[in-house]
Amino acid sequence: MKTLFHELRSALLATVALAAVCCGLYPLLVFGIAQLCFPAQANGSLIVDPHGTVLGSRRIGQPFTADKYFHPRPSSAGNGYDPTSSGGSNLGPTSQKLRDAIAQNVADYRAQNGLATNAPVPADAVTGSASGLDPHISLENAALQAPRVAKARGLSLDRVGQLIKENTDPPNLGLLGEPGVNVLRLNLALDGTNNGSQ
């Protein structure tokens, strides 16, 4: 019996010590390092206007539907780009529902951007990402939307192209993946251009 209580005491002390380290000290250490070394990323990569209003995050897409804005890729996260409900549609390649949704997205994209009914459409323009929160679109997608945005805003296509270039993120570490256009940053830059601030 004495051995049993000794073992129980040792187990309880080990549990308390590990809980203190793993649930208290370690998270505080990681939090402190993140705040010290990467404060912007640790706090959500937020975009804040000069008045201190949070406009969004560089890492989370937002829905834009007006002609004067670049449109993000489709999202199945909640009602669209809901960070509390991240996720894809979970429909597989043999799903008729998925095929119908993509066909409708293709038709809508062509109509919105004045493309021919048989014009090729970038995959990211008609399919959602796995998280449903992707803030980027491909360069090809942005180039196809540029004439619509330029016309709606009364800007030259060259000026819109320059803004696309300025708001394109390179591949991760310079070599992983493709360059991507950050839709929120691009649309905010466009608003700044129309307001005469850029």
C-alpha positions as protocol buffer text, in pm:
chain_id: "A"
residue {
  index: 1
  type: MET
  ca { x: 0 y: 0 z: 0 }
}
residue {
  index: 2
  type: LYS
  ca { x: 288 y: 233 z: 82 }
}
residue {
  index: 3
  type: THR
  ca { x: 436 y: 171 z: -264 }
}
residue {
  index: 4
  type: LEU
  ca { x: 99 y: 246 z: -430 }
}
residue {
  index: 5
  type: PHE
  ca { x: 69 y: 587 z: -258 }
}
residue {
  index: 6
  type: HIS
  ca { x: 431 y: 661 z: -343 }
}
residue {
  index: 7
  type: GLU
  ca { x: 365 y: 584 z: -712 }
}
residue {
  index: 8
  type: LEU
  ca { x: 43 y: 791 z: -711 }
}
residue {
  index: 9
  type: ARG
  ca { x: 224 y: 1083 z: -553 }
}
residue {
  index: 10
  type: SER
  ca { x: 502 y: 1064 z: -812 }
}
residue {
  index: 11
  type: ALA
  ca { x: 250 y: 1045 z: -1097 }
}
residue {
  index: 12
  type: LEU
  ca { x: 50 y: 1343 z: -967 }
}
residue {
  index: 13
  type: LEU
  ca { x: 364 y: 1554 z: -922 }
}
residue {
  index: 14
  type: ALA
  ca { x: 481 y: 1465 z: -1274 }
}
residue {
  index: 15
  type: THR
  ca { x: 138 y: 1556 z: -1415 }
}
residue {
  index: 16
  type: VAL
  ca { x: 133 y: 1893 z: -1238 }
}
residue {
  index: 17
  type: ALA
  ca { x: 491 y: 1970 z: -1345 }
}
residue {
  index: 18
  type: LEU
  ca { x: 426 y: 1877 z: -1709 }
}
residue {
  index: 19
  type: ALA
  ca { x: 99 y: 2072 z: -1711 }
}
residue {
  index: 20
  type: ALA
  ca { x: 279 y: 2380 z: -1580 }
}
residue {
  index: 21
  type: VAL
  ca { x: 552 y: 2350 z: -1843 }
}
residue {
  index: 22
  type: CYS
  ca { x: 341 y: 2242 z: -2143 }
}
residue {
  index: 23
  type: CYS
  ca { x: 27 y: 2446 z: -2070 }
}
residue {
  index: 24
  type: GLY
  ca { x: 184 y: 2750 z: -1910 }
}
residue {
  index: 25
  type: LEU
  ca { x: 555 y: 2817 z: -1958 }
}
residue {
  index: 26
  type: TYR
  ca { x: 592 y: 2686 z: -2314 }
}
residue {
  index: 27
  type: PRO
  ca { x: 292 y: 2878 z: -2460 }
}
residue {
  index: 28
  type: LEU
  ca { x: 409 y: 3195 z: -2281 }
}
residue {
  index: 29
  type: LEU
  ca { x: 758 y: 3150 z: -2422 }
}
residue {
  index: 30
  type: VAL
  ca { x: 628 y: 3098 z: -2778 }
}
residue {
  index: 31
  type: PHE
  ca { x: 391 y: 3395 z: -2740 }
}
residue {
  index: 32
  type: GLY
  ca { x: 674 y: 3616 z: -2615 }
}
residue {
  index: 33
  type: ILE
  ca { x: 911 y: 3517 z: -2896 }
}
residue {
  index: 34
  type: ALA
  ca { x: 636 y: 3573 z: -3157 }
}
residue {
  index: 35
  type: GLN
  ca { x: 551 y: 3917 z: -3018 }
}
residue {
  index: 36
  type: LEU
  ca { x: 918 y: 4013 z: -3006 }
}
residue {
  index: 37
  type: CYS
  ca { x: 1033 y: 3876 z: -3343 }
}
residue {
  index: 38
  type: PHE
  ca { x: 717 y: 3870 z: -3559 }
}
residue {
  index: 39
  type: PRO
  ca { x: 462 y: 4112 z: -3404 }
}
residue {
  index: 40
  type: ALA
  ca { x: 266 y: 4180 z: -3724 }
}
residue {
  index: 41
  type: GLN
  ca { x: 224 y: 3812 z: -3813 }
}
residue {
  index: 42
  type: ALA
  ca { x: 154 y: 3710 z: -3452 }
}
residue {
  index: 43
  type: ASN
  ca { x: -129 y: 3962 z: -3435 }
}
residue {
  index: 44
  type: GLY
  ca { x: -300 y: 3855 z: -3756 }
}
residue {
  index: 45
  type: SER
  ca { x: -113 y: 4042 z: -4032 }
}
residue {
  index: 46
  type: LEU
  ca { x: -376 y: 4314 z: -4005 }
}
residue {
  index: 47
  type: ILE
  ca { x: -417 y: 4600 z: -4250 }
}
residue {
  index: 48
  type: VAL
  ca { x: -505 y: 4917 z: -4060 }
}
residue {
  index: 49
  type: ASP
  ca { x: -601 y: 5253 z: -4212 }
}
residue {
  index: 50
  type: PRO
  ca { x: -451 y: 5584 z: -4091 }
}
residue {
  index: 51
  type: HIS
  ca { x: -745 y: 5627 z: -3849 }
}
residue {
  index: 52
  type: GLY
  ca { x: -671 y: 5296 z: -3676 }
}
residue {
  index: 53
  type: THR
  ca { x: -962 y: 5104 z: -3832 }
}
residue {
  index: 54
  type: VAL
  ca { x: -883 y: 4741 z: -3915 }
}
residue {
  index: 55
  type: LEU
  ca { x: -963 y: 4681 z: -4282 }
}
residue {
  index: 56
  type: GLY
  ca { x: -876 y: 4312 z: -4291 }
}
residue {
  index: 57
  type: SER
  ca { x: -587 y: 4070 z: -4285 }
}
residue {
  index: 58
  type: ARG
  ca { x: -322 y: 4009 z: -4549 }
}
residue {
  index: 59
  type: ARG
  ca { x: -375 y: 3636 z: -4485 }
}
residue {
  index: 60
  type: ILE
  ca { x: -756 y: 3610 z: -4514 }
}
residue {
  index: 61
  type: GLY
  ca { x: -956 y: 3685 z: -4829 }
}
residue {
  index: 62
  type: GLN
  ca { x: -1268 y: 3898 z: -4838 }
}
residue {
  index: 63
  type: PRO
  ca { x: -1568 y: 3888 z: -5070 }
}
residue {
  index: 64
  type: PHE
  ca { x: -1574 y: 4158 z: -5340 }
}
residue {
  index: 65
  type: THR
  ca { x: -1845 y: 4160 z: -5607 }
}
residue {
  index: 66
  type: ALA
  ca { x: -1860 y: 4513 z: -5755 }
}
residue {
  index: 67
  type: ASP
  ca { x: -1718 y: 4566 z: -6105 }
}
residue {
  index: 68
  type: LYS
  ca { x: -1466 y: 4820 z: -5972 }
}
residue {
  index: 69
  type: TYR
  ca { x: -1298 y: 4553 z: -5758 }
}
residue {
  index: 70
  type: PHE
  ca { x: -1095 y: 4245 z: -5836 }
}
residue {
  index: 71
  type: HIS
  ca { x: -1291 y: 3939 z: -5729 }
}
residue {
  index: 72
  type: PRO
  ca { x: -1135 y: 3668 z: -5510 }
}
residue {
  index: 73
  type: ARG
  ca { x: -1161 y: 3298 z: -5577 }
}
residue {
  index: 74
  type: PRO
  ca { x: -1483 y: 3127 z: -5462 }
}
residue {
  index: 75
  type: SER
  ca { x: -1508 y: 3033 z: -5095 }
}
residue {
  index: 76
  type: SER
  ca { x: -1701 y: 2761 z: -4910 }
}
residue {
  index: 77
  type: ALA
  ca { x: -1601 y: 2891 z: -4565 }
}
residue {
  index: 78
  type: GLY
  ca { x: -1930 y: 2967 z: -4392 }
}
residue {
  index: 79
  type: ASN
  ca { x: -2108 y: 3230 z: -4601 }
}
residue {
  index: 80
  type: GLY
  ca { x: -1778 y: 3297 z: -4776 }
}
residue {
  index: 81
  type: TYR
  ca { x: -1443 y: 3391 z: -4625 }
}
residue {
  index: 82
  type: ASP
  ca { x: -1567 y: 3331 z: -4270 }
}
residue {
  index: 83
  type: PRO
  ca { x: -1249 y: 3273 z: -4064 }
}
residue {
  index: 84
  type: THR
  ca { x: -1450 y: 3098 z: -3791 }
}
residue {
  index: 85
  type: SER
  ca { x: -1571 y: 2840 z: -4043 }
}
residue {
  index: 86
  type: SER
  ca { x: -1263 y: 2766 z: -4251 }
}
residue {
  index: 87
  type: GLY
  ca { x: -1294 y: 2477 z: -4492 }
}
residue {
  index: 88
  type: GLY
  ca { x: -1355 y: 2365 z: -4847 }
}
residue {
  index: 89
  type: SER
  ca { x: -1669 y: 2224 z: -5003 }
}
residue {
  index: 90
  type: ASN
  ca { x: -1546 y: 1866 z: -4943 }
}
residue {
  index: 91
  type: LEU
  ca { x: -1697 y: 1769 z: -5279 }
}
residue {
  index: 92
  type: GLY
  ca { x: -1491 y: 1521 z: -5479 }
}
residue {
  index: 93
  type: PRO
  ca { x: -1406 y: 1524 z: -5851 }
}
residue {
  index: 94
  type: THR
  ca { x: -1690 y: 1282 z: -5931 }
}
residue {
  index: 95
  type: SER
  ca { x: -1951 y: 1503 z: -5761 }
}
residue {
  index: 96
  type: GLN
  ca { x: -2219 y: 1630 z: -5999 }
}
residue {
  index: 97
  type: LYS
  ca { x: -2288 y: 1916 z: -5758 }
}
residue {
  index: 98
  type: LEU
  ca { x: -1923 y: 2026 z: -5785 }
}
residue {
  index: 99
  type: ARG
  ca { x: -1924 y: 2000 z: -6166 }
}
residue {
  index: 100
  type: ASP
  ca { x: -2245 y: 2205 z: -6184 }
}
residue {
  index: 101
  type: ALA
  ca { x: -2104 y: 2471 z: -5949 }
}
residue {
  index: 102
  type: ILE
  ca { x: -1783 y: 2500 z: -6152 }
}
residue {
  index: 103
  type: ALA
  ca { x: -1977 y: 2523 z: -6479 }
}
residue {
  index: 104
  type: GLN
  ca { x: -2188 y: 2806 z: -6331 }
}
residue {
  index: 105
  type: ASN
  ca { x: -1876 y: 2981 z: -6197 }
}
residue {
  index: 106
  type: VAL
  ca { x: -1713 y: 2957 z: -6542 }
}
residue {
  index: 107
  type: ALA
  ca { x: -2020 y: 3108 z: -6712 }
}
residue {
  index: 108
  type: ASP
  ca { x: -2043 y: 3386 z: -6450 }
}
residue {
  index: 109
  type: TYR
  ca { x: -1671 y: 3466 z: -6476 }
}
residue {
  index: 110
  type: ARG
  ca { x: -1685 y: 3493 z: -6855 }
}
residue {
  index: 111
  type: ALA
  ca { x: -1995 y: 3715 z: -6840 }
}
residue {
  index: 112
  type: GLN
  ca { x: -1854 y: 3944 z: -6568 }
}
residue {
  index: 113
  type: ASN
  ca { x: -1526 y: 3995 z: -6752 }
}
residue {
  index: 114
  type: GLY
  ca { x: -1660 y: 4020 z: -7109 }
}
residue {
  index: 115
  type: LEU
  ca { x: -1491 y: 3701 z: -7227 }
}
residue {
  index: 116
  type: ALA
  ca { x: -1600 y: 3480 z: -7515 }
}
residue {
  index: 117
  type: THR
  ca { x: -1822 y: 3185 z: -7421 }
}
residue {
  index: 118
  type: ASN
  ca { x: -1537 y: 2946 z: -7503 }
}
residue {
  index: 119
  type: ALA
  ca { x: -1252 y: 3150 z: -7351 }
}
residue {
  index: 120
  type: PRO
  ca { x: -1020 y: 2958 z: -7115 }
}
residue {
  index: 121
  type: VAL
  ca { x: -1075 y: 3044 z: -6747 }
}
residue {
  index: 122
  type: PRO
  ca { x: -808 y: 3005 z: -6475 }
}
residue {
  index: 123
  type: ALA
  ca { x: -883 y: 2726 z: -6228 }
}
residue {
  index: 124
  type: ASP
  ca { x: -850 y: 2957 z: -5926 }
}
residue {
  index: 125
  type: ALA
  ca { x: -1127 y: 3179 z: -6066 }
}
residue {
  index: 126
  type: VAL
  ca { x: -1387 y: 2902 z: -6043 }
}
residue {
  index: 127
  type: THR
  ca { x: -1271 y: 2671 z: -5761 }
}
residue {
  index: 128
  type: GLY
  ca { x: -1223 y: 2738 z: -5391 }
}
residue {
  index: 129
  type: SER
  ca { x: -911 y: 2670 z: -5188 }
}
residue {
  index: 130
  type: ALA
  ca { x: -899 y: 2398 z: -4921 }
}
residue {
  index: 131
  type: SER
  ca { x: -930 y: 2657 z: -4644 }
}
residue {
  index: 132
  type: GLY
  ca { x: -1181 y: 2880 z: -4822 }
}
residue {
  index: 133
  type: LEU
  ca { x: -976 y: 3177 z: -4698 }
}
residue {
  index: 134
  type: ASP
  ca { x: -707 y: 3216 z: -4966 }
}
residue {
  index: 135
  type: PRO
  ca { x: -632 y: 3589 z: -5007 }
}
residue {
  index: 136
  type: HIS
  ca { x: -456 y: 3544 z: -5345 }
}
residue {
  index: 137
  type: ILE
  ca { x: -552 y: 3498 z: -5707 }
}
residue {
  index: 138
  type: SER
  ca { x: -323 y: 3398 z: -5991 }
}
residue {
  index: 139
  type: LEU
  ca { x: -157 y: 3653 z: -6219 }
}
residue {
  index: 140
  type: GLU
  ca { x: -361 y: 3514 z: -6510 }
}
residue {
  index: 141
  type: ASN
  ca { x: -685 y: 3562 z: -6315 }
}
residue {
  index: 142
  type: ALA
  ca { x: -590 y: 3921 z: -6229 }
}
residue {
  index: 143
  type: ALA
  ca { x: -496 y: 3997 z: -6592 }
}
residue {
  index: 144
  type: LEU
  ca { x: -837 y: 3878 z: -6716 }
}
residue {
  index: 145
  type: GLN
  ca { x: -1019 y: 4094 z: -6458 }
}
residue {
  index: 146
  type: ALA
  ca { x: -804 y: 4403 z: -6520 }
}
residue {
  index: 147
  type: PRO
  ca { x: -999 y: 4544 z: -6821 }
}
residue {
  index: 148
  type: ARG
  ca { x: -1329 y: 4530 z: -6627 }
}
residue {
  index: 149
  type: VAL
  ca { x: -1177 y: 4705 z: -6325 }
}
residue {
  index: 150
  type: ALA
  ca { x: -998 y: 4966 z: -6536 }
}
residue {
  index: 151
  type: LYS
  ca { x: -1320 y: 5050 z: -6723 }
}
residue {
  index: 152
  type: ALA
  ca { x: -1529 y: 5070 z: -6403 }
}
residue {
  index: 153
  type: ARG
  ca { x: -1277 y: 5304 z: -6239 }
}
residue {
  index: 154
  type: GLY
  ca { x: -1182 y: 5512 z: -6541 }
}
residue {
  index: 155
  type: LEU
  ca { x: -816 y: 5410 z: -6508 }
}
residue {
  index: 156
  type: SER
  ca { x: -573 y: 5306 z: -6780 }
}
residue {
  index: 157
  type: LEU
  ca { x: -502 y: 4937 z: -6819 }
}
residue {
  index: 158
  type: ASP
  ca { x: -133 y: 5015 z: -6769 }
}
residue {
  index: 159
  type: ARG
  ca { x: -204 y: 5176 z: -6429 }
}
residue {
  index: 160
  type: VAL
  ca { x: -412 y: 4879 z: -6317 }
}
residue {
  index: 161
  type: GLY
  ca { x: -137 y: 4646 z: -6437 }
}
residue {
  index: 162
  type: GLN
  ca { x: 118 y: 4840 z: -6234 }
}
residue {
  index: 163
  type: LEU
  ca { x: -98 y: 4805 z: -5920 }
}
residue {
  index: 164
  type: ILE
  ca { x: -132 y: 4432 z: -5985 }
}
residue {
  index: 165
  type: LYS
  ca { x: 246 y: 4406 z: -6001 }
}
residue {
  index: 166
  type: GLU
  ca { x: 292 y: 4608 z: -5680 }
}
residue {
  index: 167
  type: ASN
  ca { x: 50 y: 4382 z: -5491 }
}
residue {
  index: 168
  type: THR
  ca { x: 183 y: 4048 z: -5611 }
}
residue {
  index: 169
  type: ASP
  ca { x: 354 y: 3831 z: -5351 }
}
residue {
  index: 170
  type: PRO
  ca { x: 648 y: 3617 z: -5470 }
}
residue {
  index: 171
  type: PRO
  ca { x: 658 y: 3238 z: -5421 }
}
residue {
  index: 172
  type: ASN
  ca { x: 729 y: 3126 z: -5065 }
}
residue {
  index: 173
  type: LEU
  ca { x: 1103 y: 3141 z: -4997 }
}
residue {
  index: 174
  type: GLY
  ca { x: 1140 y: 3257 z: -5356 }
}
residue {
  index: 175
  type: LEU
  ca { x: 1080 y: 2913 z: -5506 }
}
residue {
  index: 176
  type: LEU
  ca { x: 780 y: 2733 z: -5350 }
}
residue {
  index: 177
  type: GLY
  ca { x: 455 y: 2775 z: -5541 }
}
residue {
  index: 178
  type: GLU
  ca { x: 356 y: 3052 z: -5781 }
}
residue {
  index: 179
  type: PRO
  ca { x: 338 y: 3430 z: -5737 }
}
residue {
  index: 180
  type: GLY
  ca { x: -4 y: 3540 z: -5611 }
}
residue {
  index: 181
  type: VAL
  ca { x: -194 y: 3869 z: -5626 }
}
residue {
  index: 182
  type: ASN
  ca { x: -326 y: 3975 z: -5284 }
}
residue {
  index: 183
  type: VAL
  ca { x: -683 y: 4080 z: -5366 }
}
residue {
  index: 184
  type: LEU
  ca { x: -750 y: 4288 z: -5053 }
}
residue {
  index: 185
  type: ARG
  ca { x: -426 y: 4486 z: -5083 }
}
residue {
  index: 186
  type: LEU
  ca { x: -487 y: 4540 z: -5455 }
}
residue {
  index: 187
  type: ASN
  ca { x: -843 y: 4663 z: -5403 }
}
residue {
  index: 188
  type: LEU
  ca { x: -733 y: 4897 z: -5124 }
}
residue {
  index: 189
  type: ALA
  ca { x: -461 y: 5033 z: -5354 }
}
residue {
  index: 190
  type: LEU
  ca { x: -723 y: 5089 z: -5624 }
}
residue {
  index: 191
  type: ASP
  ca { x: -944 y: 5278 z: -5377 }
}
residue {
  index: 192
  type: GLY
  ca { x: -643 y: 5491 z: -5284 }
}
residue {
  index: 193
  type: THR
  ca { x: -577 y: 5564 z: -5652 }
}
residue {
  index: 194
  type: ASN
  ca { x: -936 y: 5676 z: -5711 }
}
residue {
  index: 195
  type: ASN
  ca { x: -922 y: 5892 z: -5398 }
}
residue {
  index: 196
  type: GLY
  ca { x: -612 y: 6064 z: -5532 }
}
residue {
  index: 197
  type: SER
  ca { x: -389 y: 5937 z: -5250 }
}
residue {
  index: 198
  type: GLN
  ca { x: -165 y: 5729 z: -5477 }
}
